[in-house]
Amino acid sequence: MSKVGMSKVLGFGVNQWRLYEDGINKPDRSSELLIRVVKDPRSMLALLRIHERDLVNEKKGLGEKKYVRLVARTKEVLSGYDVKESENYQVWVDGLYK
């Protein structure tokens, strides 16, 4: 996903995301948690569905075609998601807050 696309999914400014991704700035605690959460495909899919209306918007979001591709790709990743990871989901979630 492009930096622009990811920044829109997370609700960050493009420059804010670029600075995080390039390691120039460190995200604050809430931003760090959000970034860690979307690494799990289930959480990413939930976030995409919650913000669908905004993300489909051509001017402010990704646009419908990109949104549909992103949802499809996330579902593809989810379908191949390691069973062990799935079983350890609660442990992973608990680890977010340490």
C-alpha positions as CSV (number, residue, x, y, z in Angstrom):
1,M,0.0,0.0,0.0
2,S,1.2,3.5,-0.7
3,K,2.1,5.9,2.0
4,V,-0.9,8.1,1.0
5,G,-3.2,5.1,1.2
6,M,-2.0,3.9,4.5
7,S,-2.1,7.4,6.0
8,K,-5.8,7.6,4.9
9,V,-6.6,4.2,6.4
10,L,-5.1,5.1,9.7
11,G,-6.4,8.7,9.7
12,F,-2.9,10.2,9.7
13,G,-1.6,13.0,7.6
14,V,0.6,11.9,4.7
15,N,3.7,13.6,6.1
16,Q,3.0,12.2,9.6
17,W,2.9,8.7,8.3
18,R,6.0,9.2,6.1
19,L,7.9,10.5,9.1
20,Y,6.9,7.4,11.1
21,E,7.6,5.0,8.3
22,D,11.0,6.5,7.6
23,G,11.9,6.4,11.3
24,I,12.3,10.2,11.5
25,N,9.6,10.6,14.1
26,K,8.3,8.2,16.7
27,P,4.5,7.8,16.9
28,D,2.8,8.7,20.2
29,R,1.3,5.9,22.2
30,S,-2.2,5.9,20.6
31,S,-0.8,6.1,17.1
32,E,1.7,3.3,17.9
33,L,-1.2,1.1,19.2
34,L,-3.2,1.7,16.0
35,I,-0.3,0.8,13.8
36,R,0.3,-2.4,15.8
37,V,-3.4,-3.3,15.6
38,V,-3.6,-3.0,11.8
39,K,-0.8,-5.5,11.4
40,D,-3.4,-8.1,12.3
41,P,-5.5,-8.8,9.2
42,R,-8.7,-9.2,11.2
43,S,-8.2,-5.8,12.8
44,M,-7.3,-4.2,9.4
45,L,-10.5,-5.6,7.9
46,A,-12.6,-4.3,10.8
47,L,-11.0,-0.9,10.4
48,L,-11.7,-0.9,6.7
49,R,-15.3,-1.8,7.2
50,I,-15.8,0.8,10.0
51,H,-14.4,3.6,7.8
52,E,-15.7,2.3,4.4
53,R,-17.8,5.4,3.7
54,D,-14.8,7.8,4.2
55,L,-12.3,5.5,2.4
56,V,-14.5,5.1,-0.7
57,N,-14.8,8.9,-1.1
58,E,-12.7,9.8,-4.1
59,K,-11.6,13.2,-2.8
60,K,-10.7,12.4,0.8
61,G,-10.3,8.7,0.7
62,L,-8.9,6.0,-1.5
63,G,-11.6,5.8,-4.0
64,E,-13.9,2.8,-4.5
65,K,-11.6,0.7,-6.7
66,K,-8.6,1.0,-4.4
67,Y,-10.8,0.3,-1.4
68,V,-12.3,-2.8,-3.0
69,R,-8.8,-4.1,-3.9
70,L,-7.5,-3.4,-0.4
71,V,-10.4,-5.3,1.2
72,A,-9.9,-8.2,-1.2
73,R,-6.1,-8.3,-0.4
74,T,-6.8,-8.1,3.3
75,K,-9.2,-11.0,3.0
76,E,-6.6,-13.0,1.0
77,V,-4.0,-12.4,3.7
78,L,-6.6,-13.4,6.3
79,S,-7.5,-16.6,4.5
80,G,-3.9,-17.7,4.7
81,Y,-3.4,-16.5,8.2
82,D,-1.5,-18.9,10.3
83,V,-3.7,-20.9,12.6
84,K,-1.2,-20.6,15.5
85,E,-1.4,-16.8,15.2
86,S,-5.2,-17.0,15.3
87,E,-5.0,-19.1,18.5
88,N,-2.7,-16.7,20.1
89,Y,-4.7,-13.6,19.2
90,Q,-5.6,-12.7,22.8
91,V,-2.0,-13.0,23.8
92,W,-1.1,-10.7,21.0
93,V,-3.8,-8.2,22.0
94,D,-2.7,-8.3,25.6
95,G,0.9,-7.6,24.4
96,L,-0.2,-4.4,22.7
97,Y,-0.7,-2.7,26.1
98,K,2.7,-3.6,27.6
